[in-house]
């Protein structure tokens, strides 16, 4: 008779509850935020899946605070997250890449002790050509004394995050999150509508396989950045050549490199001296995840999560991924050798 080894099916709700039990002082508020994010992700996944059939592809003919044209799914995803999160009594404020200012909790709803920052649909310019897109989120603990959230609650450095994560809507929908106890991935089973634990305790390889960078800006890079890219390609320092894989959707590029090893780079350049990516909505949450997985994140000057934000929509250069590759960026761009270097 064939012996079958019993397997444990762990939903994201069950996993969060089990983790919460490790901390007797936990109030359940942070767990509730993660439940609500997972619910919003399921709703967005459904919209992304049916976008081509529901007339929600294409531009909305409006612009976000960055001056970028909003996709219809951008606006819809933003609304889904706000409505999923604003009434639970766990948040005192929110901020979105698509909104210019703080998103307050509506009158009549209880305010909690956390704030949420999010990019509702990263890579949305790729929706019309069926490239994977994603949602990124960051949770911080309220530091101000009032009942409602203030700007100071949102403008905290990344090392103050209590949770962060992303959802990738691709051939399957996957949610990866951390609360500072490792990075864990859950894949959505559409037949039962549940996120199931599929990637416990993710560890990024120390050395990369992939380089994700937009080469079209090469003529605008500083010489030290050009040197770094030549190293990544195996043209200098006898560094192992990395395979170039660039989707142009941050979540998709980051997810591949997190699982397979690699580095995503968006350097500052002559036109974007402050970089392009958003510190609070993209760089900080992904930096928290990659560090929990054994990787690193650097902005060309310092560790990303040590940057003190001064603006809600602050931009930053970003080098994120396998530790060896990010250490090489640190050495070549700052002149300080870190770890194993190149």
C-alpha positions in Angstrom: 0.0 0.0 0.0 1.3 3.5 -0.9 2.1 5.6 2.1 1.0 9.2 1.8 2.9 11.8 3.9 0.3 14.1 5.4 0.7 17.7 4.4 -0.5 20.8 6.2 -2.5 23.4 4.3 -1.8 26.8 5.9 -4.0 29.7 4.9 -2.6 33.2 5.4 -5.2 33.8 8.1 -4.1 30.7 10.0 -0.4 31.7 9.6 -1.0 35.2 10.9 -2.9 33.9 13.9 -0.1 31.4 14.7 2.5 34.1 14.5 0.4 36.4 16.7 0.3 33.7 19.4 4.0 34.0 19.7 3.5 37.5 21.1 1.1 37.5 24.1 1.1 41.3 24.2 -0.2 41.5 20.6 -3.6 43.2 20.3 -4.5 41.8 17.0 -4.6 45.1 15.2 -1.7 44.4 13.0 -3.1 41.0 12.1 -6.3 42.7 11.2 -4.5 45.1 8.8 -2.8 42.1 7.1 -6.2 40.3 6.7 -7.7 43.5 5.1 -4.7 43.8 2.8 -5.2 40.2 1.7 -8.9 40.8 1.0 -8.1 43.9 -1.1 -5.5 41.9 -3.0 -8.1 39.2 -3.9 -10.4 42.0 -5.1 -7.7 43.6 -7.2 -6.6 40.2 -8.6 -10.1 39.6 -9.8 -10.2 43.0 -11.6 -6.8 42.4 -13.1 -7.8 39.0 -14.3 -11.0 40.3 -16.0 -9.6 43.7 -17.2 -9.7 42.9 -20.9 -13.3 41.8 -20.6 -14.6 44.6 -18.4 -13.4 47.7 -20.3 -11.0 48.7 -17.6 -7.8 48.6 -19.6 -6.2 51.8 -20.8 -5.8 55.3 -19.6 -8.2 57.2 -17.3 -7.2 60.5 -18.9 -6.2 61.9 -15.5 -2.8 62.3 -13.8 -1.6 61.4 -10.3 0.4 63.6 -8.1 3.6 62.6 -9.9 2.1 64.0 -13.2 1.8 60.5 -14.6 -1.2 59.4 -16.6 -3.3 57.1 -14.5 -4.5 53.7 -15.8 -8.1 52.9 -15.1 -7.0 50.0 -13.0 -4.7 52.3 -11.0 -7.8 54.3 -9.9 -9.9 51.3 -9.2 -7.2 49.5 -7.2 -6.6 52.7 -5.2 -10.3 52.9 -4.3 -10.5 49.2 -3.4 -7.6 49.5 -0.9 -9.0 52.6 0.7 -12.5 51.1 1.1 -11.0 47.8 2.4 -8.9 49.6 5.1 -10.6 52.8 6.2 -13.3 51.3 8.5 -11.6 48.6 10.5 -10.5 50.8 13.4 -6.9 49.8 13.0 -5.5 52.7 11.0 -5.4 56.4 11.9 -4.3 57.5 8.4 -3.2 56.3 4.9 -1.2 57.6 2.0 -1.1 56.4 -1.6 1.2 57.0 -4.5 -1.9 58.1 -6.4 -3.1 60.7 -3.8 -1.4 64.1 -3.2 -2.0 64.2 0.6 -2.8 62.2 3.7 -5.9 60.0 3.3 -7.9 60.5 6.5 -10.0 58.0 8.2 -13.7 59.1 7.6 -15.6 60.7 10.4 -17.6 58.1 12.3 -15.0 55.4 12.1 -12.6 54.5 15.0 -9.0 55.5 14.5 -6.3 52.9 15.4 -2.6 53.1 16.1 -1.1 52.3 12.7 -0.7 54.1 9.3 -0.6 52.4 5.9 1.3 53.6 2.8 0.7 51.9 -0.5 1.3 51.8 -4.2 -2.0 50.3 -5.4 -0.9 49.1 -8.8 2.8 49.2 -9.5 3.8 48.8 -13.1 0.3 49.8 -14.3 1.7 51.1 -17.6 2.2 47.5 -18.6 -1.4 46.4 -18.0 -2.4 46.8 -21.6 0.3 44.3 -22.7 -0.5 41.7 -20.0 2.8 42.1 -18.1 2.6 41.2 -14.4 1.8 44.2 -12.1 1.6 44.4 -8.3 0.6 46.1 -5.1 3.1 47.3 -2.5 2.3 48.3 1.1 4.1 49.5 4.3 2.7 49.7 7.8 4.1 52.0 10.5 3.1 52.6 14.1 1.6 55.9 14.9 4.0 58.2 16.8 2.0 61.5 17.1 -0.1 62.2 20.2 -3.4 63.1 18.6 -6.3 60.7 17.7 -5.9 61.1 14.0 -2.7 60.4 12.0 -0.4 63.3 11.1 2.3 63.8 8.5 5.0 62.9 11.0 3.4 59.4 11.3 3.9 58.8 7.6 7.4 60.4 7.3 9.3 57.8 9.3 12.4 56.0 8.1 12.0 52.5 6.8 13.6 50.8 9.8 10.5 51.9 11.8 8.2 49.7 9.6 6.3 47.0 11.5 5.1 45.2 8.4 5.5 45.5 4.6 4.6 43.4 1.6 3.7 43.2 -2.0 1.3 41.3 -4.2 2.2 40.2 -7.7 -0.6 39.6 -10.2 0.9 37.3 -12.7 0.3 33.7 -13.9 -0.6 33.2 -10.3 -1.3 35.8 -7.6 1.2 35.8 -4.8 1.4 37.8 -1.6 4.8 38.2 0.2 5.0 40.0 3.5 7.2 40.4 6.6 6.6 41.6 10.1 10.3 41.4 10.9 10.3 37.7 11.5 11.4 36.6 8.0 9.7 37.0 4.6 6.9 34.6 3.7 5.0 34.0 0.5 1.4 32.9 -0.1 -0.1 31.9 -3.4 -3.8 32.5 -4.1 -5.8 29.4 -4.9 -8.6 30.7 -7.0 -10.7 27.6 -6.6 -11.2 28.3 -2.8 -10.4 32.0 -2.8 -7.6 31.6 -0.2 -4.0 32.6 0.0 -2.0 29.4 0.9 1.5 29.4 2.4 3.8 28.4 -0.5 7.1 30.0 0.2 7.9 30.0 3.9 11.0 31.9 5.1 12.2 33.1 1.7 16.0 33.4 1.4 17.5 35.4 -1.4 20.7 33.8 -2.8 23.8 35.8 -1.6 25.1 36.0 -5.2 22.8 37.1 -8.1 21.8 35.5 -11.3 20.0 38.5 -12.8 20.5 42.1 -13.4 17.4 44.3 -13.8 18.2 47.7 -15.1 16.9 50.1 -17.8 19.9 50.5 -20.2 18.3 53.3 -22.1 19.6 55.7 -19.5 23.2 54.6 -19.7 24.4 57.8 -21.4 23.0 59.8 -18.5 24.7 57.7 -15.7 27.8 58.9 -13.8 31.0 57.1 -14.6 31.0 55.1 -11.4 27.5 53.8 -12.2 28.7 52.8 -15.7 31.6 50.9 -14.0 29.3 49.1 -11.7 27.1 48.0 -14.6 30.2 46.7 -16.5 31.1 44.7 -13.4 27.6 43.2 -13.3 28.1 42.2 -16.9 31.4 40.5 -16.1 33.4 43.0 -18.0 35.5 44.3 -15.0 36.8 42.9 -11.8 36.3 39.3 -12.9 32.8 39.6 -11.6 30.5 36.8 -12.6 28.4 38.0 -15.6 24.7 38.4 -14.6 21.9 37.7 -17.1 20.0 40.9 -17.9 16.3 40.6 -17.2 14.2 43.7 -17.1 10.4 43.8 -17.2 9.9 47.4 -16.3 7.4 46.4 -13.5 9.2 46.8 -10.2 7.3 44.1 -8.4 7.9 41.6 -11.2 11.6 42.3 -11.4 12.0 42.3 -7.6 10.0 39.1 -7.2 12.1 37.2 -9.8 15.4 38.4 -8.1 14.1 37.7 -4.6 13.5 34.0 -5.5 16.3 33.5 -8.0 19.0 35.9 -6.9 19.9 39.2 -8.5 19.9 42.9 -8.3 17.4 45.6 -9.4 19.0 48.9 -10.1 17.4 52.3 -10.9 20.4 54.7 -10.5 20.1 58.5 -10.4 20.9 60.1 -13.7 21.4 63.5 -15.3 17.7 64.0 -15.7 16.6 62.3 -12.5 19.1 63.3 -10.0 16.9 62.2 -7.1 16.0 58.9 -8.8 12.6 57.8 -9.9 11.2 55.3 -7.4 9.2 56.4 -4.4 10.9 56.0 -1.0 7.8 55.4 1.1 5.6 53.4 -1.3 8.2 51.3 -3.1 11.8 51.4 -1.8 11.2 51.1 1.9 8.7 48.2 1.9 10.8 46.2 -0.6 13.9 47.0 1.4 12.3 45.6 4.6 11.4 42.4 2.7 14.8 41.9 1.1 16.7 42.4 4.3 14.5 39.9 6.1 15.3 37.5 3.3 19.1 38.1 3.7 19.6 40.7 1.0 20.2 44.4 1.0 19.0 47.7 -0.3 21.1 50.8 -1.0 20.3 54.3 -2.5 23.7 55.1 -3.8 24.8 56.8 -0.5 23.4 54.7 2.4 21.1 51.9 3.4 17.6 52.7 2.1 15.8 52.1 5.4 18.1 54.7 7.2 16.8 57.6 5.0 14.8 60.1 6.9 11.9 61.1 4.6 11.0 64.8 4.2 8.2 64.5 1.7 5.3 62.2 1.2 6.2 61.5 -2.5 10.0 61.6 -2.1 12.0 59.8 -4.8 15.1 57.8 -4.4 17.7 55.9 -6.5 17.6 52.1 -5.7 20.0 49.1 -5.7 18.2 46.2 -4.2 18.6 42.4 -4.2 21.3 39.8 -3.4 23.8 41.0 -0.8 27.0 40.5 -2.8 25.6 42.6 -5.7 24.4 45.4 -3.5 27.7 45.4 -1.5 29.5 45.9 -4.8 27.3 48.9 -5.5 28.0 50.3 -2.1 31.8 49.9 -2.6 31.9 51.4 -6.1 29.5 54.3 -5.5 30.6 55.3 -2.0 34.2 54.0 -2.0 33.5 51.9 1.1 34.1 48.2 0.9 31.3 46.2 2.4 31.1 42.4 3.0 32.4 40.3 0.2 32.3 43.2 -2.3 32.7 42.2 -6.0 
